[in-house]
Amino acid sequence: MTTDGTQRQGAMSVHLSSRDVTRSIAFYTEALGFRCTASYPEQGPPVWASLELDGQKVMVASPMSEGSGTGEWAEFHRRNQLDFDATPCGGVLVYLEVPDIDAFHARVVERGVTTAGDPVTQFYGIRDLPLRDPDGHRLVFYSTTGFAHGGP
């Protein structure tokens, strides 16, 4: 929260469209260990939520309808809805850092999450684990390992 009582999203927030925000909140909090810091509306099924994992923010929300906003914003929301309907995750990978990727992997598999395999150590200094959320968004969780071959 800021001094005036409003919630600050942080230096960077990722916004992911969701066909079922309630399902997404459950997946991110129960399976992946995020904390839900806010949702809207406060009563009834949520259409938006802000989730946090180790200071990293992810928002999930129902795609906004054509009637959302005016002018360029209305067109932006219309295109977003069409793009989401056609290819829900496009070519975006969302990287989220965790302290221990192997412990994280064990926890999420125990909670029933399907991953793309075991964590892999990459030559560029991370050990990572890809998976998809219920809407098909590609998430890559990782821990740093240091750079190989004399890198930074």
Secondary structure, DSSP 8 states (H G I E B T S, - for coil): --TTS-----S-EEEEE-S-HHHHHHIIIIIT--EEEEEESSSSS-SEEEEEETTEEEEEE----TTSSSHHHHHHHHHHHHHHHH-TTTT-EEEEE-S-HHHHHHHHHHTT--BSSS-EE-TTSEEEEEEE-TT--EEEEEEE---STT--
